[in-house]
Amino acid sequence: MNIEVFGKTMENLQNRVDIKLCSNENEAEKLIAKPNFESRTIFAGNLVAIHMEKTKIMFNKPIYT
């Protein structure tokens, strides 16, 4: 139990990303055009994972330096 609590307090919230799966070319182009687009991963000819940065970060945990 102590290890779980310690791990959650050491978690860096700024490194989280949103991943959206797209099978439609038009939807993928709209997501790529957004300013929070980070990268993409192509799984198959019709399946793409779009990695998006978080637009809002809630700092509800302490930050350790």
N, C-alpha and C positions, 0 to 999 in steps of 0.2 A: 504494500500500500504506500509506503514512504517513497519508493522509487517512482511510482506513478505520479505522485504529487510533485516531486522534484522535477520530473521530466516535463510536466505541463507548465511549471513556472519558468523553466529554461527555454521554452518554445519561443521562437522568433516569429512574431506575427507578420513582419514585413516581408518574409520570404514566401508567403502563401500566394497561390495563383488560382485563377478560375480557368477551367478547361471546358470548352464547348465542343461537342462532336457535331460535325456537319456532313451530310451526304448530298447536299445541294450546292452547286457551284455559286449560285447567286447569294445564298446565305453566307457562304465562306467569304466571298468578296466584300460583303457588308461588314463582317466582323474584322477583316484584315484592314479595312479603311479606318477603323476607330483608333483614337490616339493611345489607348491602353493596350494595343496589340503588342505582344512580346515575341512570339514565334509560332511555328506550326509544325505538326508531325503528320506525315501522310502514311496511313496504314494500308490502304488499298486504293484502287482507281477512283472509288466513289466515297471513301471515308477519310475525313481529315479531322485531326484534333487541333483546335485553335487555343493557344495559351494566352490568356489575358491577365494583365496586372490588375490588382485590386484597385478600385476607384476610391473606396473609403476603408480606412483601417481603424478599428475600435481597440484602443489600448486599454483593455480591462484587466491586464496582468502586469506585474512589476517587470521592469527591464533591468537585467543584470549586466554590468560592464566588467 
